[in-house]
Amino acid sequence: MQKFDKMHSVFITRSYSKHYMSSLEFYRNAYAYDIAFGDRDFASECDFLAWCLAQHGNLPSFATGHATSFLELACGPARHARELGHRGWQVLGLDMSSDMLEYAARGARQEHVTLQTLCADMCDYRLGQPVALAANMMESLSHLLTNQQIVSHLRAVGSNLLPGGIYVIEMAHPSGLWRDSLPNMWTTSHNGTEVDIVFGLQDDPYDWITQQWTVTTRLTIREPGQPERYIEEHNNHRWCQPQELAALIDLSGAFDQVWWYGDLLIPPPPLDDSEDAKRMMVVLRSKGA
């Protein structure tokens, strides 16, 4: 196991902790996943991502040709990358699921968008050239279960950003993490296919030592002319509170400044706005070389 500076002894793991990635079997149902989690305003969210780069980025003059380059981490269908691709950005999607990347690439081709894909671990990867902007959306950081994984991930992102580039993380707002908001259920549809989603039940076990939640995820898929399909998985997630995430960002040594916001709005509310903060948006600026 890799050690991190002199603080490695504070990292606590248990021998039964699973690898951070959820089962790849779940992501083989890419179309159903896209329907289930695709009911978002990707255009306005990309407006926010571009605003973060314009507001907080500090790219060097030599990076002019790459000032509109974007990496979507744990990209799934790569909806944010594809939206920025429509705007003329150079876009790349990274994911561990080859099935999901194939689905994303197929969607990009249908939209006449040039999307590069990389099947890799978001804790350990190397791009051909650094990007100006990276994002980890839809709480995908929760797949990283240990401090070591989060620090490795942050360092990997920092090393693949241009100096002064921006990394945006979207997580649940700390006030909405606990069981009183569960079960989390909704239904959505597209072109005649309907998907019922369950993401988290009140009796899902939580380990107070590792801060890992074993989250129940269910998809019930109804496609025209096909029998109903039912998929259920139980995968570990960890949602960091702001103070511990701030400490891990400092420990990574990859970023020189951090901003904390409460939603993907322009301008965004502060994270501690009790009325308007709905998400936890973390905006990091790369130190670079």
C-alpha positions in Angstrom: 0.0 0.0 0.0 1.3 3.4 -0.9 2.0 5.7 2.0 1.3 9.4 2.0 3.7 11.7 3.8 3.9 11.4 7.6 0.1 11.3 8.0 -0.3 7.8 6.5 -0.9 6.3 10.0 -4.2 8.1 10.4 -5.8 6.3 7.5 -8.2 3.6 8.7 -9.4 0.8 6.5 -11.0 -2.6 7.1 -10.0 -5.8 5.5 -13.4 -6.3 4.0 -13.6 -2.9 2.3 -14.5 -3.3 -1.4 -12.7 -1.7 -4.3 -14.2 1.7 -4.9 -15.8 1.0 -8.2 -19.4 -0.3 -8.2 -19.9 -3.6 -10.1 -19.4 -3.1 -13.8 -22.4 -5.3 -14.5 -24.7 -2.5 -13.4 -23.1 -0.2 -16.1 -23.6 -2.7 -18.9 -27.2 -1.4 -18.9 -25.9 2.0 -20.2 -29.1 3.1 -21.9 -31.3 2.4 -18.8 -28.6 4.2 -16.7 -28.7 7.2 -19.0 -32.5 7.4 -18.7 -32.4 7.0 -14.9 -29.8 9.6 -14.2 -30.2 11.9 -17.3 -33.0 14.1 -16.2 -30.8 17.1 -15.6 -30.2 20.5 -17.4 -26.8 19.6 -18.8 -26.6 22.9 -20.8 -26.9 25.1 -17.7 -24.6 22.9 -15.7 -22.0 23.3 -18.4 -22.6 27.0 -18.3 -21.6 26.7 -14.6 -18.5 24.6 -15.4 -17.3 27.2 -18.0 -18.0 30.0 -15.5 -15.8 28.3 -12.9 -12.9 28.2 -15.4 -13.4 31.8 -16.4 -13.9 33.1 -12.9 -11.2 31.1 -11.0 -8.8 29.7 -13.6 -5.4 31.2 -14.2 -4.1 29.6 -17.3 -0.6 30.5 -18.6 -0.3 32.3 -22.0 1.2 29.2 -23.6 -2.1 27.3 -22.9 -4.2 29.4 -25.3 -4.7 26.6 -27.7 -6.0 24.3 -24.9 -8.1 26.8 -23.0 -11.3 25.0 -24.0 -10.2 21.4 -23.2 -12.3 19.4 -20.8 -12.1 16.0 -19.0 -15.2 14.4 -17.5 -14.2 11.9 -14.8 -16.4 8.9 -14.1 -18.2 10.2 -17.1 -20.8 7.5 -17.7 -22.7 8.6 -20.8 -20.5 11.7 -20.8 -23.4 14.2 -21.1 -21.3 17.1 -19.8 -18.5 16.4 -22.2 -20.8 16.0 -25.1 -22.6 19.3 -24.3 -19.2 21.1 -24.2 -18.3 19.3 -27.4 -21.3 20.9 -29.1 -19.7 24.2 -28.1 -16.5 23.5 -29.8 -14.5 22.3 -26.8 -11.9 19.5 -27.0 -13.6 16.8 -24.8 -12.6 13.6 -23.2 -14.5 11.1 -21.1 -12.8 8.8 -18.6 -14.6 5.8 -17.0 -13.8 2.3 -15.8 -16.7 0.8 -17.7 -15.9 0.0 -21.3 -19.6 -0.6 -21.9 -20.5 2.9 -20.7 -17.7 4.5 -22.8 -18.9 2.7 -25.9 -22.4 4.0 -25.2 -21.0 7.6 -24.7 -19.0 7.4 -27.9 -21.9 6.1 -29.9 -24.1 9.0 -28.6 -21.4 11.5 -29.4 -21.1 10.2 -33.0 -24.9 10.5 -33.5 -24.6 14.1 -32.3 -21.6 14.8 -34.6 -19.4 15.5 -31.5 -15.8 14.5 -31.4 -15.4 12.7 -28.0 -12.2 11.0 -27.0 -12.6 8.2 -24.4 -10.2 6.6 -21.9 -11.0 3.4 -19.9 -9.0 4.0 -16.8 -9.0 4.2 -13.0 -9.7 7.9 -11.9 -7.1 7.4 -9.2 -4.3 6.5 -11.6 -4.3 7.7 -15.2 -2.3 9.8 -17.6 -3.6 11.9 -20.5 -1.8 12.6 -23.7 -1.9 16.3 -22.8 -3.2 18.2 -19.8 -6.6 19.9 -19.9 -7.9 23.3 -18.7 -11.0 22.0 -17.0 -12.0 18.7 -15.3 -15.2 17.8 -13.5 -16.4 14.9 -11.4 -20.2 15.2 -11.4 -23.3 13.5 -9.9 -21.5 12.4 -6.6 -19.2 10.0 -8.4 -16.5 10.9 -5.9 -18.4 8.9 -3.4 -17.1 5.7 -5.1 -13.7 6.5 -3.5 -13.9 4.8 -0.1 -10.6 5.6 1.6 -8.5 8.6 2.3 -5.7 7.0 0.2 -8.0 6.7 -2.8 -9.2 10.3 -2.6 -5.6 11.7 -2.2 -4.4 9.5 -5.1 -7.3 10.8 -7.2 -6.7 14.4 -6.4 -3.0 14.1 -7.3 -3.9 12.4 -10.5 -6.3 15.2 -11.5 -3.8 17.8 -10.5 -1.1 16.2 -12.7 -3.4 16.1 -15.7 -4.5 19.8 -15.4 -2.8 22.7 -17.0 -1.2 25.1 -14.5 -4.0 27.2 -13.1 -6.6 24.8 -14.5 -9.8 24.1 -12.7 -11.3 20.9 -11.2 -15.0 20.9 -10.2 -16.5 18.3 -7.9 -20.3 17.9 -7.4 -21.4 16.2 -4.2 -24.6 16.1 -2.1 -25.0 19.0 0.3 -23.9 17.9 3.8 -27.3 18.7 5.3 -29.0 16.1 3.1 -26.8 13.1 3.7 -28.7 11.2 6.4 -31.5 8.7 6.4 -34.4 11.1 6.8 -34.3 11.7 3.1 -34.5 8.0 2.2 -35.7 6.0 0.3 -34.7 8.0 -2.7 -37.0 6.9 -5.6 -38.1 8.3 -8.9 -39.3 7.3 -12.4 -38.2 8.7 -15.7 -38.6 7.7 -19.4 -37.3 8.2 -22.9 -38.6 7.1 -26.3 -41.1 4.7 -24.7 -38.6 3.1 -22.3 -39.5 3.7 -18.6 -37.2 3.2 -15.7 -38.0 3.1 -12.0 -35.0 4.0 -9.8 -34.3 3.4 -6.2 -31.0 4.8 -4.9 -30.7 4.2 -1.2 -33.0 2.7 1.4 -33.4 3.6 5.1 -32.1 0.2 6.3 -29.0 0.3 4.1 -26.1 -0.4 6.5 -23.7 2.3 7.4 -20.2 1.7 8.9 -19.4 4.5 11.3 -15.7 3.6 11.3 -15.0 3.6 7.6 -17.9 6.1 6.8 -19.1 3.7 4.1 -22.7 3.3 3.2 -23.8 0.0 1.5 -26.3 1.6 -0.9 -29.1 -0.3 -2.6 -29.5 0.6 -6.2 -32.5 -0.8 -8.2 -33.5 -0.3 -11.8 -36.8 -1.6 -13.1 -36.7 -1.3 -16.9 -39.8 -1.4 -19.1 -39.0 -1.4 -22.8 -41.7 -1.6 -25.6 -42.2 -5.2 -26.6 -39.8 -6.6 -24.0 -40.4 -8.3 -20.7 -39.8 -6.1 -17.6 -36.2 -6.3 -16.3 -35.1 -5.8 -12.8 -31.5 -5.0 -11.7 -30.4 -4.6 -8.0 -26.9 -4.0 -6.6 -25.4 -3.2 -3.3 -22.3 -1.0 -3.5 -20.3 0.9 -0.9 -20.2 4.7 -1.1 -18.5 7.3 1.1 -19.7 10.9 1.3 -17.1 13.3 2.7 -18.0 16.2 5.0 -16.4 19.5 4.0 -13.8 19.6 6.7 -12.4 16.2 6.0 -12.5 16.8 2.2 -10.6 20.1 2.8 -7.9 18.3 4.8 -7.5 15.7 2.0 -7.2 18.4 -0.6 -4.5 20.1 1.5 -2.7 16.7 1.9 -2.8 16.1 -1.9 -0.6 19.2 -2.4 -2.1 19.4 -5.9 -4.1 22.6 -5.7 -3.4 26.2 -4.6 -6.9 27.4 -3.9 -10.4 26.0 -3.2 -13.9 27.6 -3.4 -17.0 26.1 -1.9 -20.4 26.7 -3.5 -24.0 25.5 -2.8 -25.3 24.9 -6.3 -24.6 25.0 -10.1 -26.0 28.5 -10.5 -24.4 31.7 -11.9 -23.5 33.2 -9.5 -23.6 30.3 -7.1 -24.8 30.6 -3.5 -22.2 29.9 -0.8 -22.1 26.4 0.7 -23.4 27.7 4.0 -26.4 29.5 2.6 -29.2 27.8 4.6 -31.9 28.7 2.0 -30.3 28.4 -1.4 -27.5 25.8 -1.1 -28.7 22.5 -2.5 -25.5 20.8 -3.5 -21.8 20.9 -2.5 -19.8 22.2 -5.4 -16.0 22.2 -4.8 -13.9 24.2 -7.2 -10.1 23.6 -7.1 -7.3 25.4 -9.0 -4.3 23.4 -10.0 -0.8 24.4 -8.8 0.6 23.0 -12.0 4.3 22.4 -12.4 
